[in-house]
Amino acid sequence: MPTTPTLPPEARARLDAAVRLRESGEAERARAELLALSAAHPADPLLAYQTAWVHDVLGHEAAAVPFYETALAGVGALGAEDRHGVYLGLGSTYRILGRYEEAVATLEAGLAAHPGDGALTVFLAMARHNTGAHREAMGALLALLAETSTDPGVRAFRKAIAYYAEDVDRVEG
């Protein structure tokens, strides 16, 4: 994870400690520390992302959104893994809050930045389903299944599944 240029070393050390707290199951303590750091460094994208993440862990999705949006505004300063997490976190949070169009737009941007990513594909399919784009959602899931499944039955019909992923409503005859 690259060092975020706007965060001084002491704040970075506190951020790292807060992440360890979250990872060890002490999300409330991590949240308190991250909120204090965010107040002092409101534009730092890595800090905003970690603050959003801890809110999601605690089930406070609505409170996570402004932090995710700050992280997204500075996403170019983040490493690839954190950029991926911002797109996935914000997109899935928008979706769970019923903000489906914003979820689709965010997850599409995430897939543009991380082509072929399975997790982004799945969450985008869910968001598309929520917007009524059922054919696109099912097609994306079928394509991912055909491409990545290790299930012997799916592997046996991989070519057919991939064929119908292109148009799940196709009728031959």
Buried (B, 14 or more C-beta within 10 A) or exposed (E): EEEBEBBEEEBBEBBEEBBEBBEEEBBEBBBBBBBEBBEEBBEBBBBBBBBBBBBBBBEBBEBBBBBBBBBBEBBEBBEEEBBBBBBBBBBBBBBBBEBBEBBBBBBBBBBEBBEEBEBBBBBBBBBBBBBEBBEBBBBBBBBBBBBEBEEEEEEEBBEEBBEBBEEBEEEEE
